[in-house]
Amino acid sequence: MLMSSSDKAAKLFYAASSFRVLRPGQHVFCAVSGEVIPLEDLRYWSAEHQEAYATCEIATRRLLGQA
């Protein structure tokens, strides 16, 4: 059975104000909570750590070293 890109996580390169798709997919995982984040809902990430975050609160705590 063939898997569609909706079945797999995307691989992204995170820049300061954008990201680039390295491997197609429909979602990524939050680096802290493990929550699935659909690409169309992805708003928070760290270019330095190359990680995605599900919410602004999670991103803030992670970047302050509290997560």
C-alpha positions as CSV (number, residue, x, y, z in Angstrom):
1,M,0.0,0.0,0.0
2,L,1.3,3.4,-0.9
3,M,1.4,6.1,1.8
4,S,0.4,9.6,0.9
5,S,2.1,12.7,2.2
6,S,-0.8,13.2,4.6
7,D,0.3,10.1,6.5
8,K,3.8,11.3,7.3
9,A,5.4,14.2,9.0
10,A,7.0,16.9,7.0
11,K,10.7,17.7,7.4
12,L,11.3,21.4,7.5
13,F,14.2,23.8,7.6
14,Y,13.2,26.7,10.0
15,A,14.5,30.2,9.2
16,A,13.9,33.4,11.2
17,S,10.6,34.3,9.6
18,S,9.7,31.3,7.3
19,F,10.3,27.6,6.8
20,R,11.3,25.5,3.8
21,V,9.9,22.1,3.2
22,L,12.7,19.5,2.8
23,R,10.4,16.5,2.8
24,P,6.7,16.8,2.0
25,G,4.1,16.0,4.6
26,Q,1.0,17.5,6.2
27,H,2.2,18.0,9.8
28,V,5.2,18.3,12.2
29,F,5.4,17.5,15.9
30,C,5.8,19.9,18.7
31,A,9.4,19.5,20.1
32,V,8.1,19.8,23.7
33,S,4.6,18.3,23.9
34,G,4.8,15.9,20.9
35,E,1.5,17.3,19.7
36,V,0.7,17.1,15.9
37,I,0.8,20.5,14.3
38,P,-0.7,20.7,10.8
39,L,1.5,22.8,8.5
40,E,-1.3,25.3,7.9
41,D,-1.4,25.9,11.7
42,L,2.3,26.1,12.3
43,R,3.1,29.6,13.7
44,Y,5.9,29.0,16.3
45,W,9.4,27.6,15.8
46,S,13.0,28.2,16.6
47,A,15.5,28.7,13.7
48,E,18.3,28.2,16.2
49,H,17.1,24.9,17.6
50,Q,15.3,23.8,14.4
51,E,12.2,22.9,16.3
52,A,8.4,23.5,16.0
53,Y,6.1,24.4,18.9
54,A,2.4,24.0,19.3
55,T,1.7,27.2,21.1
56,C,3.3,30.6,21.9
57,E,3.4,29.6,25.6
58,I,5.3,26.4,24.8
59,A,7.7,28.4,22.5
60,T,8.3,31.1,25.1
61,R,9.0,28.5,27.9
62,R,11.4,26.5,25.7
63,L,13.3,29.6,24.5
64,L,13.6,30.8,28.1
65,G,15.0,27.4,29.0
66,Q,12.0,26.4,31.2
67,A,10.6,23.5,29.1
